[in-house]
Amino acid sequence: MKARVYVMPKAGVLDPQGKAISHALDGLGFAGVQDVRAGKVIELDLAETDPARAKAAAEDMARKLLANTVIESFRVELA
């Protein structure tokens, strides 16, 4: 079973990568972009076949390693 973990900076946390992307888009003429937040997507291929257990395992992985929960939030989707 595949799980995707989406990790994003929490609101109010400085996002220098997002600011750099926003500035570059403005320089390319995309002036209508008001804010950019950059995150990451981690795709896991799990041996688990039970969807509830697979999601719980992926959430545990995110809490323990994949996301810094002090400054990042995450969500898990099964594919």
All heavy atoms as TSV, in Angstrom:
chain	resi	resn	atom	element	x	y	z
A	1	MET	N	N	0.837	-1.172	0.000
A	1	MET	CA	C	0.000	0.000	0.000
A	1	MET	C	C	0.882	1.235	0.000
A	1	MET	O	O	1.883	1.274	0.696
A	1	MET	CB	C	-0.892	-0.038	1.246
A	1	MET	CG	C	-1.813	1.124	1.370
A	1	MET	SD	S	-3.111	0.826	2.570
A	1	MET	CE	C	-4.117	-0.308	1.652
A	2	LYS	N	N	0.521	2.218	-0.787
A	2	LYS	CA	C	1.293	3.464	-0.843
A	2	LYS	C	C	0.671	4.507	0.062
A	2	LYS	O	O	-0.543	4.628	0.151
A	2	LYS	CB	C	1.349	3.999	-2.264
A	2	LYS	CG	C	2.246	3.171	-3.176
A	2	LYS	CD	C	2.594	3.966	-4.420
A	2	LYS	CE	C	3.354	3.098	-5.389
A	2	LYS	NZ	N	4.751	3.003	-5.074
A	3	ALA	N	N	1.530	5.239	0.726
A	3	ALA	CA	C	1.103	6.362	1.556
A	3	ALA	C	C	1.918	7.577	1.146
A	3	ALA	O	O	3.117	7.469	0.864
A	3	ALA	CB	C	1.319	6.053	3.032
A	4	ARG	N	N	1.257	8.710	1.080
A	4	ARG	CA	C	1.943	9.973	0.809
A	4	ARG	C	C	1.853	10.839	2.054
A	4	ARG	O	O	0.781	11.025	2.611
A	4	ARG	CB	C	1.310	10.695	-0.375
A	4	ARG	CG	C	1.643	10.042	-1.687
A	4	ARG	CD	C	1.239	10.913	-2.875
A	4	ARG	NE	N	1.475	10.169	-4.100
A	4	ARG	CZ	C	0.513	9.586	-4.806
A	4	ARG	NH1	N	-0.748	9.685	-4.433
A	4	ARG	NH2	N	0.807	8.922	-5.896
A	5	VAL	N	N	2.996	11.373	2.452
A	5	VAL	CA	C	3.070	12.260	3.604
A	5	VAL	C	C	3.393	13.651	3.071
A	5	VAL	O	O	4.425	13.845	2.423
A	5	VAL	CB	C	4.147	11.800	4.610
A	5	VAL	CG1	C	4.192	12.740	5.812
A	5	VAL	CG2	C	3.910	10.357	5.046
A	6	TYR	N	N	2.483	14.585	3.302
A	6	TYR	CA	C	2.665	15.973	2.878
A	6	TYR	C	C	3.111	16.774	4.095
A	6	TYR	O	O	2.420	16.801	5.111
A	6	TYR	CB	C	1.348	16.539	2.340
A	6	TYR	CG	C	0.839	15.815	1.115
A	6	TYR	CD1	C	0.032	14.688	1.227
A	6	TYR	CD2	C	1.171	16.261	-0.159
A	6	TYR	CE1	C	-0.432	14.019	0.107
A	6	TYR	CE2	C	0.711	15.597	-1.287
A	6	TYR	CZ	C	-0.091	14.479	-1.153
A	6	TYR	OH	O	-0.548	13.815	-2.269
A	7	VAL	N	N	4.265	17.427	3.981
A	7	VAL	CA	C	4.843	18.180	5.084
A	7	VAL	C	C	4.955	19.643	4.653
A	7	VAL	O	O	5.491	19.942	3.580
A	7	VAL	CB	C	6.236	17.635	5.459
A	7	VAL	CG1	C	6.817	18.405	6.632
A	7	VAL	CG2	C	6.170	16.138	5.772
A	8	MET	N	N	4.413	20.532	5.489
A	8	MET	CA	C	4.446	21.968	5.192
A	8	MET	C	C	4.859	22.745	6.437
A	8	MET	O	O	4.558	22.333	7.561
A	8	MET	CB	C	3.051	22.455	4.770
A	8	MET	CG	C	2.570	21.904	3.447
A	8	MET	SD	S	3.536	22.475	2.038
A	8	MET	CE	C	3.156	24.209	2.020
A	9	PRO	N	N	5.512	23.904	6.232
A	9	PRO	CA	C	5.810	24.751	7.386
A	9	PRO	C	C	4.500	25.236	8.013
A	9	PRO	O	O	3.531	25.522	7.307
A	9	PRO	CB	C	6.577	25.938	6.801
A	9	PRO	CG	C	6.975	25.517	5.422
A	9	PRO	CD	C	6.026	24.470	4.987
A	10	LYS	N	N	4.475	25.311	9.330
A	10	LYS	CA	C	3.287	25.823	10.013
A	10	LYS	C	C	3.116	27.308	9.715
A	10	LYS	O	O	4.089	28.008	9.390
A	10	LYS	CB	C	3.411	25.612	11.520
A	10	LYS	CG	C	3.267	24.166	11.940
A	10	LYS	CD	C	3.318	24.033	13.449
A	10	LYS	CE	C	3.097	22.583	13.858
A	10	LYS	NZ	N	3.164	22.410	15.316
A	11	ALA	N	N	1.877	27.773	9.829
A	11	ALA	CA	C	1.599	29.200	9.642
A	11	ALA	C	C	2.422	30.004	10.641
A	11	ALA	O	O	2.567	29.620	11.801
A	11	ALA	CB	C	0.114	29.467	9.838
A	12	GLY	N	N	2.984	31.087	10.185
A	12	GLY	CA	C	3.783	31.941	11.052
A	12	GLY	C	C	5.253	31.570	11.117
A	12	GLY	O	O	6.054	32.326	11.655
A	13	VAL	N	N	5.618	30.424	10.556
A	13	VAL	CA	C	7.020	30.005	10.531
A	13	VAL	C	C	7.674	30.556	9.268
A	13	VAL	O	O	7.103	30.460	8.177
A	13	VAL	CB	C	7.141	28.462	10.565
A	13	VAL	CG1	C	8.582	28.026	10.358
A	13	VAL	CG2	C	6.603	27.918	11.868
A	14	LEU	N	N	8.838	31.161	9.415
A	14	LEU	CA	C	9.561	31.711	8.272
A	14	LEU	C	C	9.816	30.627	7.238
A	14	LEU	O	O	10.241	29.519	7.581
A	14	LEU	CB	C	10.889	32.313	8.749
A	14	LEU	CG	C	11.749	32.994	7.691
A	14	LEU	CD1	C	11.029	34.214	7.117
A	14	LEU	CD2	C	13.081	33.393	8.285
A	15	ASP	N	N	9.539	30.932	5.974
A	15	ASP	CA	C	9.721	29.974	4.876
A	15	ASP	C	C	10.602	30.619	3.803
A	15	ASP	O	O	10.106	31.171	2.824
A	15	ASP	CB	C	8.356	29.581	4.309
A	15	ASP	CG	C	8.436	28.538	3.209
A	15	ASP	OD1	O	9.557	28.063	2.907
A	15	ASP	OD2	O	7.398	28.213	2.630
A	16	PRO	N	N	11.941	30.584	3.984
A	16	PRO	CA	C	12.823	31.248	3.023
A	16	PRO	C	C	12.724	30.662	1.615
A	16	PRO	O	O	12.843	31.396	0.624
A	16	PRO	CB	C	14.229	31.070	3.601
A	16	PRO	CG	C	14.113	30.078	4.694
A	16	PRO	CD	C	12.672	29.983	5.090
A	17	GLN	N	N	12.493	29.361	1.494
A	17	GLN	CA	C	12.360	28.760	0.168
A	17	GLN	C	C	11.101	29.292	-0.520
A	17	GLN	O	O	11.121	29.615	-1.703
A	17	GLN	CB	C	12.320	27.244	0.273
A	17	GLN	CG	C	12.334	26.547	-1.079
A	17	GLN	CD	C	12.351	25.028	-0.951
A	17	GLN	OE1	O	12.115	24.469	0.115
A	17	GLN	NE2	N	12.622	24.370	-2.049
A	18	GLY	N	N	10.011	29.396	0.209
A	18	GLY	CA	C	8.785	29.951	-0.346
A	18	GLY	C	C	8.967	31.393	-0.779
A	18	GLY	O	O	8.478	31.813	-1.840
A	19	LYS	N	N	9.681	32.183	0.032
A	19	LYS	CA	C	9.949	33.582	-0.321
A	19	LYS	C	C	10.790	33.671	-1.590
A	19	LYS	O	O	10.545	34.519	-2.453
A	19	LYS	CB	C	10.659	34.305	0.823
A	19	LYS	CG	C	9.792	34.546	2.018
A	19	LYS	CD	C	8.765	35.614	1.723
A	19	LYS	CE	C	7.944	35.872	2.976
A	19	LYS	NZ	N	6.703	36.543	2.696
A	20	ALA	N	N	11.801	32.804	-1.710
A	20	ALA	CA	C	12.648	32.806	-2.909
A	20	ALA	C	C	11.838	32.448	-4.155
A	20	ALA	O	O	11.994	33.065	-5.214
A	20	ALA	CB	C	13.805	31.832	-2.732
A	21	ILE	N	N	10.952	31.474	-4.038
A	21	ILE	CA	C	10.095	31.088	-5.160
A	21	ILE	C	C	9.170	32.238	-5.530
A	21	ILE	O	O	9.001	32.570	-6.712
A	21	ILE	CB	C	9.289	29.813	-4.827
A	21	ILE	CG1	C	10.226	28.615	-4.693
A	21	ILE	CG2	C	8.220	29.554	-5.888
A	21	ILE	CD1	C	9.574	27.388	-4.071
A	22	SER	N	N	8.586	32.880	-4.532
A	22	SER	CA	C	7.692	34.013	-4.770
A	22	SER	C	C	8.415	35.134	-5.504
A	22	SER	O	O	7.899	35.711	-6.467
A	22	SER	CB	C	7.125	34.523	-3.443
A	22	SER	OG	O	6.278	35.614	-3.639
A	23	HIS	N	N	9.627	35.441	-5.042
A	23	HIS	CA	C	10.423	36.499	-5.680
A	23	HIS	C	C	10.762	36.129	-7.129
A	23	HIS	O	O	10.672	36.971	-8.026
A	23	HIS	CB	C	11.694	36.748	-4.866
A	23	HIS	CG	C	12.561	37.828	-5.408
A	23	HIS	ND1	N	12.204	39.154	-5.387
A	23	HIS	CD2	C	13.772	37.774	-6.016
A	23	HIS	CE1	C	13.162	39.876	-5.957
A	23	HIS	NE2	N	14.125	39.060	-6.341
A	24	ALA	N	N	11.139	34.880	-7.353
A	24	ALA	CA	C	11.479	34.441	-8.715
A	24	ALA	C	C	10.259	34.490	-9.630
A	24	ALA	O	O	10.368	34.900	-10.794
A	24	ALA	CB	C	12.055	33.026	-8.673
A	25	LEU	N	N	9.100	34.079	-9.127
A	25	LEU	CA	C	7.880	34.138	-9.939
A	25	LEU	C	C	7.541	35.576	-10.304
A	25	LEU	O	O	7.152	35.863	-11.444
A	25	LEU	CB	C	6.710	33.487	-9.191
A	25	LEU	CG	C	6.772	31.970	-9.062
A	25	LEU	CD1	C	5.676	31.475	-8.116
A	25	LEU	CD2	C	6.651	31.300	-10.426
A	26	ASP	N	N	7.703	36.492	-9.348
A	26	ASP	CA	C	7.456	37.907	-9.619
A	26	ASP	C	C	8.411	38.411	-10.710
A	26	ASP	O	O	8.002	39.139	-11.618
A	26	ASP	CB	C	7.619	38.725	-8.337
A	26	ASP	CG	C	7.207	40.168	-8.522
A	26	ASP	OD1	O	6.055	40.414	-8.953
A	26	ASP	OD2	O	8.033	41.062	-8.227
A	27	GLY	N	N	9.673	37.993	-10.628
A	27	GLY	CA	C	10.658	38.381	-11.637
A	27	GLY	C	C	10.351	37.833	-13.016
A	27	GLY	O	O	10.762	38.409	-14.029
A	28	LEU	N	N	9.611	36.731	-13.072
A	28	LEU	CA	C	9.219	36.148	-14.358
A	28	LEU	C	C	7.896	36.710	-14.874
A	28	LEU	O	O	7.392	36.279	-15.899
A	28	LEU	CB	C	9.103	34.621	-14.224
A	28	LEU	CG	C	10.413	33.880	-14.012
A	28	LEU	CD1	C	10.146	32.421	-13.664
A	28	LEU	CD2	C	11.294	33.983	-15.252
A	29	GLY	N	N	7.348	37.689	-14.149
A	29	GLY	CA	C	6.126	38.331	-14.600
A	29	GLY	C	C	4.843	37.770	-14.002
A	29	GLY	O	O	3.753	38.173	-14.403
A	30	PHE	N	N	4.933	36.866	-13.055
A	30	PHE	CA	C	3.744	36.320	-12.400
A	30	PHE	C	C	3.446	37.167	-11.157
A	30	PHE	O	O	3.626	36.730	-10.020
A	30	PHE	CB	C	3.956	34.857	-12.013
A	30	PHE	CG	C	4.164	33.959	-13.193
A	30	PHE	CD1	C	5.432	33.517	-13.542
A	30	PHE	CD2	C	3.091	33.557	-13.969
A	30	PHE	CE1	C	5.632	32.690	-14.626
A	30	PHE	CE2	C	3.275	32.722	-15.063
A	30	PHE	CZ	C	4.541	32.294	-15.392
A	31	ALA	N	N	2.946	38.376	-11.386
A	31	ALA	CA	C	2.773	39.343	-10.302
A	31	ALA	C	C	1.573	39.037	-9.414
A	31	ALA	O	O	1.456	39.578	-8.330
A	31	ALA	CB	C	2.638	40.751	-10.886
A	32	GLY	N	N	0.677	38.171	-9.831
A	32	GLY	CA	C	-0.527	37.901	-9.061
A	32	GLY	C	C	-0.342	36.915	-7.920
A	32	GLY	O	O	-1.280	36.658	-7.173
A	33	VAL	N	N	0.843	36.363	-7.737
A	33	VAL	CA	C	1.080	35.393	-6.663
A	33	VAL	C	C	1.304	36.167	-5.369
A	33	VAL	O	O	2.246	36.931	-5.244
A	33	VAL	CB	C	2.295	34.489	-6.975
A	33	VAL	CG1	C	2.554	33.528	-5.836
A	33	VAL	CG2	C	2.084	33.756	-8.278
A	34	GLN	N	N	0.430	35.958	-4.390
A	34	GLN	CA	C	0.512	36.725	-3.149
A	34	GLN	C	C	1.396	36.076	-2.097
A	34	GLN	O	O	2.028	36.767	-1.306
A	34	GLN	CB	C	-0.885	36.937	-2.587
A	34	GLN	CG	C	-1.728	37.806	-3.493
A	34	GLN	CD	C	-3.119	38.046	-2.932
A	34	GLN	OE1	O	-3.464	37.546	-1.863
A	34	GLN	NE2	N	-3.910	38.803	-3.651
A	35	ASP	N	N	1.440	34.740	-2.051
A	35	ASP	CA	C	2.249	34.060	-1.048
A	35	ASP	C	C	2.599	32.664	-1.546
A	35	ASP	O	O	1.816	32.056	-2.271
A	35	ASP	CB	C	1.499	33.964	0.286
A	35	ASP	CG	C	2.385	33.492	1.433
A	35	ASP	OD1	O	3.599	33.797	1.415
A	35	ASP	OD2	O	1.879	32.806	2.338
A	36	VAL	N	N	3.756	32.184	-1.177
A	36	VAL	CA	C	4.194	30.837	-1.544
A	36	VAL	C	C	4.708	30.153	-0.284
A	36	VAL	O	O	5.486	30.737	0.470
A	36	VAL	CB	C	5.318	30.868	-2.612
A	36	VAL	CG1	C	5.816	29.469	-2.903
A	36	VAL	CG2	C	4.851	31.551	-3.875
A	37	ARG	N	N	4.263	28.939	-0.052
A	37	ARG	CA	C	4.779	28.103	1.030
A	37	ARG	C	C	5.318	26.836	0.367
A	37	ARG	O	O	4.616	26.191	-0.396
A	37	ARG	CB	C	3.685	27.731	2.019
A	37	ARG	CG	C	2.940	28.896	2.641
A	37	ARG	CD	C	3.757	29.711	3.588
A	37	ARG	NE	N	3.939	29.006	4.851
A	37	ARG	CZ	C	4.757	29.423	5.791
A	37	ARG	NH1	N	5.473	30.501	5.638
A	37	ARG	NH2	N	4.881	28.739	6.912
A	38	ALA	N	N	6.557	26.500	0.633
A	38	ALA	CA	C	7.187	25.329	0.027
A	38	ALA	C	C	7.277	24.208	1.058
A	38	ALA	O	O	7.670	24.430	2.200
A	38	ALA	CB	C	8.577	25.681	-0.491
A	39	GLY	N	N	6.888	23.024	0.642
A	39	GLY	CA	C	6.950	21.869	1.520
A	39	GLY	C	C	7.554	20.684	0.801
A	39	GLY	O	O	8.279	20.843	-0.176
A	40	LYS	N	N	7.221	19.502	1.272
A	40	LYS	CA	C	7.750	18.303	0.640
A	40	LYS	C	C	6.693	17.200	0.675
A	40	LYS	O	O	5.797	17.203	1.513
A	40	LYS	CB	C	9.038	17.837	1.317
A	40	LYS	CG	C	8.899	17.578	2.800
A	40	LYS	CD	C	10.246	17.347	3.464
A	40	LYS	CE	C	10.088	17.309	4.976
A	40	LYS	NZ	N	11.342	17.332	5.680
A	41	VAL	N	N	6.828	16.277	-0.261
A	41	VAL	CA	C	5.963	15.104	-0.332
A	41	VAL	C	C	6.865	13.888	-0.241
A	41	VAL	O	O	7.850	13.779	-0.975
A	41	VAL	CB	C	5.159	15.053	-1.649
A	41	VAL	CG1	C	4.311	13.791	-1.711
A	41	VAL	CG2	C	4.296	16.286	-1.797
A	42	ILE	N	N	6.530	12.978	0.652
A	42	ILE	CA	C	7.295	11.744	0.821
A	42	ILE	C	C	6.349	10.592	0.525
A	42	ILE	O	O	5.286	10.489	1.137
A	42	ILE	CB	C	7.855	11.641	2.250
A	42	ILE	CG1	C	8.748	12.850	2.523
A	42	ILE	CG2	C	8.604	10.323	2.444
A	42	ILE	CD1	C	8.830	13.256	3.945
A	43	GLU	N	N	6.720	9.763	-0.434
A	43	GLU	CA	C	5.885	8.622	-0.798
A	43	GLU	C	C	6.484	7.356	-0.203
A	43	GLU	O	O	7.666	7.071	-0.401
A	43	GLU	CB	C	5.777	8.514	-2.318
A	43	GLU	CG	C	4.745	7.492	-2.749
A	43	GLU	CD	C	4.458	7.546	-4.229
A	43	GLU	OE1	O	3.712	8.440	-4.647
A	43	GLU	OE2	O	5.010	6.699	-4.952
A	44	LEU	N	N	5.660	6.620	0.511
A	44	LEU	CA	C	6.092	5.384	1.172
A	44	LEU	C	C	5.369	4.202	0.550
A	44	LEU	O	O	4.156	4.261	0.334
A	44	LEU	CB	C	5.749	5.435	2.656
A	44	LEU	CG	C	6.286	6.638	3.443
A	44	LEU	CD1	C	5.600	6.723	4.794
A	44	LEU	CD2	C	7.780	6.534	3.594
A	45	ASP	N	N	6.085	3.149	0.258
A	45	ASP	CA	C	5.482	1.898	-0.206
A	45	ASP	C	C	5.512	0.942	0.982
A	45	ASP	O	O	6.572	0.447	1.358
A	45	ASP	CB	C	6.269	1.345	-1.392
A	45	ASP	CG	C	5.542	0.226	-2.105
A	45	ASP	OD1	O	4.407	-0.103	-1.703
A	45	ASP	OD2	O	6.101	-0.315	-3.067
A	46	LEU	N	N	4.347	0.716	1.568
A	46	LEU	CA	C	4.256	-0.063	2.806
A	46	LEU	C	C	3.772	-1.483	2.533
A	46	LEU	O	O	2.924	-1.705	1.666
A	46	LEU	CB	C	3.293	0.617	3.778
A	46	LEU	CG	C	3.605	2.084	4.110
A	46	LEU	CD1	C	2.487	2.690	4.935
A	46	LEU	CD2	C	4.932	2.189	4.836
A	47	ALA	N	N	4.267	-2.438	3.297
A	47	ALA	CA	C	3.831	-3.832	3.172
A	47	ALA	C	C	2.455	-4.038	3.808
A	47	ALA	O	O	1.792	-5.031	3.519
A	47	ALA	CB	C	4.853	-4.758	3.819
A	48	GLU	N	N	2.028	-3.126	4.645
A	48	GLU	CA	C	0.744	-3.232	5.339
A	48	GLU	C	C	-0.424	-3.225	4.348
A	48	GLU	O	O	-0.424	-2.451	3.398
A	48	GLU	CB	C	0.598	-2.061	6.320
A	48	GLU	CG	C	-0.643	-2.086	7.154
A	48	GLU	CD	C	-0.757	-3.312	8.033
A	48	GLU	OE1	O	0.121	-3.512	8.884
A	48	GLU	OE2	O	-1.716	-4.082	7.848
A	49	THR	N	N	-1.401	-4.108	4.567
A	49	THR	CA	C	-2.566	-4.166	3.677
A	49	THR	C	C	-3.816	-3.550	4.301
A	49	THR	O	O	-4.753	-3.229	3.578
A	49	THR	CB	C	-2.880	-5.624	3.282
A	49	THR	OG1	O	-3.080	-6.394	4.462
A	49	THR	CG2	C	-1.734	-6.220	2.466
A	50	ASP	N	N	-3.830	-3.376	5.609
A	50	ASP	CA	C	-4.973	-2.759	6.276
A	50	ASP	C	C	-4.826	-1.239	6.204
A	50	ASP	O	O	-3.849	-0.686	6.718
A	50	ASP	CB	C	-5.036	-3.212	7.733
A	50	ASP	CG	C	-6.172	-2.570	8.480
A	50	ASP	OD1	O	-7.330	-3.010	8.291
A	50	ASP	OD2	O	-5.913	-1.615	9.246
A	51	PRO	N	N	-5.783	-0.533	5.579
A	51	PRO	CA	C	-5.649	0.917	5.406
A	51	PRO	C	C	-5.496	1.693	6.723
A	51	PRO	O	O	-4.675	2.611	6.793
A	51	PRO	CB	C	-6.940	1.323	4.689
A	51	PRO	CG	C	-7.419	0.081	4.027
A	51	PRO	CD	C	-6.973	-1.054	4.901
A	52	ALA	N	N	-6.236	1.329	7.734
A	52	ALA	CA	C	-6.151	2.045	9.008
A	52	ALA	C	C	-4.771	1.870	9.639
A	52	ALA	O	O	-4.181	2.835	10.153
A	52	ALA	CB	C	-7.241	1.566	9.958
A	53	ARG	N	N	-4.244	0.671	9.584
A	53	ARG	CA	C	-2.915	0.421	10.159
A	53	ARG	C	C	-1.820	1.076	9.320
A	53	ARG	O	O	-0.828	1.574	9.858
A	53	ARG	CB	C	-2.678	-1.077	10.304
A	53	ARG	CG	C	-3.577	-1.661	11.410
A	53	ARG	CD	C	-3.517	-3.147	11.500
A	53	ARG	NE	N	-2.162	-3.585	11.855
A	53	ARG	CZ	C	-1.846	-4.831	12.118
A	53	ARG	NH1	N	-2.779	-5.776	12.064
A	53	ARG	NH2	N	-0.622	-5.166	12.428
A	54	ALA	N	N	-1.983	1.081	7.996
A	54	ALA	CA	C	-1.003	1.731	7.123
A	54	ALA	C	C	-0.955	3.233	7.406
A	54	ALA	O	O	0.123	3.822	7.519
A	54	ALA	CB	C	-1.352	1.475	5.657
A	55	LYS	N	N	-2.131	3.848	7.539
A	55	LYS	CA	C	-2.171	5.288	7.820
A	55	LYS	C	C	-1.575	5.584	9.185
A	55	LYS	O	O	-0.804	6.537	9.337
A	55	LYS	CB	C	-3.600	5.805	7.731
A	55	LYS	CG	C	-3.682	7.304	7.862
A	55	LYS	CD	C	-5.056	7.837	7.534
A	55	LYS	CE	C	-5.025	9.353	7.591
A	55	LYS	NZ	N	-6.285	9.957	7.215
A	56	ALA	N	N	-1.900	4.766	10.174
A	56	ALA	CA	C	-1.341	4.965	11.515
A	56	ALA	C	C	0.182	4.836	11.500
A	56	ALA	O	O	0.886	5.623	12.148
A	56	ALA	CB	C	-1.954	3.973	12.491
A	57	ALA	N	N	0.699	3.863	10.760
A	57	ALA	CA	C	2.154	3.684	10.670
A	57	ALA	C	C	2.811	4.887	10.002
A	57	ALA	O	O	3.847	5.387	10.468
A	57	ALA	CB	C	2.479	2.401	9.913
A	58	ALA	N	N	2.219	5.364	8.909
A	58	ALA	CA	C	2.785	6.519	8.200
A	58	ALA	C	C	2.741	7.763	9.086
A	58	ALA	O	O	3.693	8.565	9.090
A	58	ALA	CB	C	2.036	6.750	6.897
A	59	GLU	N	N	1.666	7.950	9.842
A	59	GLU	CA	C	1.584	9.089	10.758
A	59	GLU	C	C	2.645	8.991	11.850
A	59	GLU	O	O	3.251	9.995	12.224
A	59	GLU	CB	C	0.186	9.179	11.364
A	59	GLU	CG	C	-0.861	9.638	10.372
A	59	GLU	CD	C	-2.279	9.572	10.902
A	59	GLU	OE1	O	-2.517	8.890	11.929
A	59	GLU	OE2	O	-3.151	10.194	10.272
A	60	ASP	N	N	2.884	7.792	12.343
A	60	ASP	CA	C	3.924	7.585	13.355
A	60	ASP	C	C	5.303	7.912	12.780
A	60	ASP	O	O	6.126	8.559	13.436
A	60	ASP	CB	C	3.861	6.149	13.870
A	60	ASP	CG	C	4.596	5.946	15.174
A	60	ASP	OD1	O	4.637	6.894	16.000
A	60	ASP	OD2	O	5.127	4.843	15.386
A	61	MET	N	N	5.545	7.475	11.541
A	61	MET	CA	C	6.815	7.788	10.873
A	61	MET	C	C	6.983	9.294	10.710
A	61	MET	O	O	8.085	9.836	10.907
A	61	MET	CB	C	6.873	7.117	9.502
A	61	MET	CG	C	6.971	5.623	9.544
A	61	MET	SD	S	6.904	4.966	7.853
A	61	MET	CE	C	6.256	3.330	8.168
A	62	ALA	N	N	5.899	9.964	10.336
A	62	ALA	CA	C	5.962	11.417	10.151
A	62	ALA	C	C	6.283	12.114	11.463
A	62	ALA	O	O	7.116	13.027	11.496
A	62	ALA	CB	C	4.647	11.928	9.576
A	63	ARG	N	N	5.622	11.703	12.544
A	63	ARG	CA	C	5.868	12.323	13.845
A	63	ARG	C	C	7.296	12.104	14.329
A	63	ARG	O	O	7.896	12.979	14.939
A	63	ARG	CB	C	4.912	11.751	14.893
A	63	ARG	CG	C	3.620	12.504	15.045
A	63	ARG	CD	C	2.884	12.065	16.284
A	63	ARG	NE	N	1.527	11.630	16.142
A	63	ARG	CZ	C	1.005	10.729	15.306
A	63	ARG	NH1	N	1.750	10.107	14.467
A	63	ARG	NH2	N	-0.268	10.435	15.296
A	64	LYS	N	N	7.829	10.908	14.073
A	64	LYS	CA	C	9.144	10.547	14.613
A	64	LYS	C	C	10.319	10.966	13.739
A	64	LYS	O	O	11.427	11.156	14.236
A	64	LYS	CB	C	9.212	9.046	14.855
A	64	LYS	CG	C	8.321	8.611	16.002
A	64	LYS	CD	C	8.424	7.128	16.252
A	64	LYS	CE	C	7.553	6.725	17.448
A	64	LYS	NZ	N	7.581	5.283	17.664
A	65	LEU	N	N	10.104	11.110	12.414
A	65	LEU	CA	C	11.243	11.380	11.541
A	65	LEU	C	C	10.960	12.348	10.388
A	65	LEU	O	O	11.753	13.239	10.121
A	65	LEU	CB	C	11.761	10.059	10.942
A	65	LEU	CG	C	12.909	10.197	9.945
A	65	LEU	CD1	C	14.180	10.658	10.649
A	65	LEU	CD2	C	13.142	8.902	9.207
A	66	LEU	N	N	9.853	12.175	9.707
A	66	LEU	CA	C	9.647	12.867	8.431
A	66	LEU	C	C	9.301	14.348	8.572
A	66	LEU	O	O	9.559	15.124	7.659
A	66	LEU	CB	C	8.562	12.151	7.625
A	66	LEU	CG	C	8.820	10.662	7.361
A	66	LEU	CD1	C	7.646	10.035	6.634
A	66	LEU	CD2	C	10.114	10.476	6.586
A	67	ALA	N	N	8.705	14.733	9.693
A	67	ALA	CA	C	8.337	16.131	9.913
A	67	ALA	C	C	8.874	16.597	11.258
A	67	ALA	O	O	8.885	15.838	12.226
A	67	ALA	CB	C	6.812	16.285	9.887
A	68	ASN	N	N	9.317	17.825	11.294
A	68	ASN	CA	C	9.681	18.456	12.556
A	68	ASN	C	C	8.400	19.105	13.075
A	68	ASN	O	O	8.046	20.212	12.667
A	68	ASN	CB	C	10.778	19.494	12.335
A	68	ASN	CG	C	11.155	20.217	13.606
A	68	ASN	OD1	O	10.475	20.122	14.627
A	68	ASN	ND2	N	12.246	20.963	13.538
A	69	THR	N	N	7.701	18.429	13.958
A	69	THR	CA	C	6.363	18.870	14.357
A	69	THR	C	C	6.358	20.175	15.153
A	69	THR	O	O	5.287	20.729	15.395
A	69	THR	CB	C	5.637	17.764	15.144
A	69	THR	OG1	O	6.415	17.392	16.285
A	69	THR	CG2	C	5.393	16.542	14.261
A	70	VAL	N	N	7.505	20.676	15.520
A	70	VAL	CA	C	7.575	21.981	16.182
A	70	VAL	C	C	7.278	23.083	15.164
A	70	VAL	O	O	6.564	24.036	15.463
A	70	VAL	CB	C	8.951	22.200	16.849
A	70	VAL	CG1	C	9.083	23.615	17.389
A	70	VAL	CG2	C	9.183	21.168	17.933
A	71	ILE	N	N	7.805	22.935	13.945
A	71	ILE	CA	C	7.652	23.989	12.936
A	71	ILE	C	C	6.925	23.534	11.676
A	71	ILE	O	O	6.669	24.339	10.790
A	71	ILE	CB	C	9.032	24.585	12.542
A	71	ILE	CG1	C	9.928	23.511	11.943
A	71	ILE	CG2	C	9.674	25.272	13.741
A	71	ILE	CD1	C	11.205	24.052	11.311
A	72	GLU	N	N	6.605	22.236	11.582
A	72	GLU	CA	C	5.949	21.718	10.385
A	72	GLU	C	C	4.681	20.948	10.759
A	72	GLU	O	O	4.605	20.320	11.806
A	72	GLU	CB	C	6.877	20.761	9.616
A	72	GLU	CG	C	8.114	21.422	9.061
A	72	GLU	CD	C	9.086	20.431	8.440
A	72	GLU	OE1	O	9.310	19.352	9.018
A	72	GLU	OE2	O	9.635	20.774	7.374
A	73	SER	N	N	3.719	21.010	9.863
A	73	SER	CA	C	2.520	20.168	9.993
A	73	SER	C	C	2.575	19.118	8.884
A	73	SER	O	O	3.311	19.282	7.906
A	73	SER	CB	C	1.252	21.005	9.883
A	73	SER	OG	O	1.193	21.653	8.631
A	74	PHE	N	N	1.811	18.058	9.057
A	74	PHE	CA	C	1.801	17.013	8.037
A	74	PHE	C	C	0.416	16.417	7.921
A	74	PHE	O	O	-0.416	16.528	8.829
A	74	PHE	CB	C	2.838	15.920	8.343
A	74	PHE	CG	C	2.486	15.068	9.537
A	74	PHE	CD1	C	1.700	13.935	9.403
A	74	PHE	CD2	C	2.953	15.408	10.809
A	74	PHE	CE1	C	1.381	13.161	10.505
A	74	PHE	CE2	C	2.634	14.638	11.911
A	74	PHE	CZ	C	1.850	13.515	11.753
A	75	ARG	N	N	0.181	15.793	6.783
A	75	ARG	CA	C	-1.024	14.994	6.596
A	75	ARG	C	C	-0.637	13.764	5.789
A	75	ARG	O	O	0.311	13.798	5.007
A	75	ARG	CB	C	-2.148	15.786	5.953
A	75	ARG	CG	C	-2.078	15.962	4.468
A	75	ARG	CD	C	-3.319	16.699	3.928
A	75	ARG	NE	N	-3.399	16.635	2.500
A	75	ARG	CZ	C	-2.714	17.388	1.656
A	75	ARG	NH1	N	-1.892	18.307	2.116
A	75	ARG	NH2	N	-2.845	17.248	0.353
A	76	VAL	N	N	-1.373	12.688	5.994
A	76	VAL	CA	C	-1.096	11.428	5.331
A	76	VAL	C	C	-2.296	11.064	4.469
A	76	VAL	O	O	-3.438	11.150	4.911
A	76	VAL	CB	C	-0.817	10.306	6.359
A	76	VAL	CG1	C	-0.692	8.954	5.670
A	76	VAL	CG2	C	0.422	10.607	7.169
A	77	GLU	N	N	-2.026	10.664	3.236
A	77	GLU	CA	C	-3.050	10.154	2.331
A	77	GLU	C	C	-2.602	8.797	1.826
A	77	GLU	O	O	-1.442	8.600	1.498
A	77	GLU	CB	C	-3.256	11.090	1.146
A	77	GLU	CG	C	-3.864	12.415	1.499
A	77	GLU	CD	C	-4.052	13.326	0.292
A	77	GLU	OE1	O	-3.722	12.893	-0.845
A	77	GLU	OE2	O	-4.511	14.449	0.474
A	78	LEU	N	N	-3.537	7.887	1.748
A	78	LEU	CA	C	-3.250	6.571	1.175
A	78	LEU	C	C	-3.586	6.594	-0.313
A	78	LEU	O	O	-4.586	7.179	-0.712
A	78	LEU	CB	C	-4.049	5.480	1.878
A	78	LEU	CG	C	-3.773	5.316	3.374
A	78	LEU	CD1	C	-4.637	4.224	3.944
A	78	LEU	CD2	C	-2.299	5.044	3.630
A	79	ALA	N	N	-2.747	5.953	-1.093
A	79	ALA	CA	C	-2.968	5.929	-2.550
A	79	ALA	C	C	-3.250	4.518	-3.015
A	79	ALA	O	O	-2.862	3.564	-2.418
A	79	ALA	CB	C	-1.748	6.474	-3.259
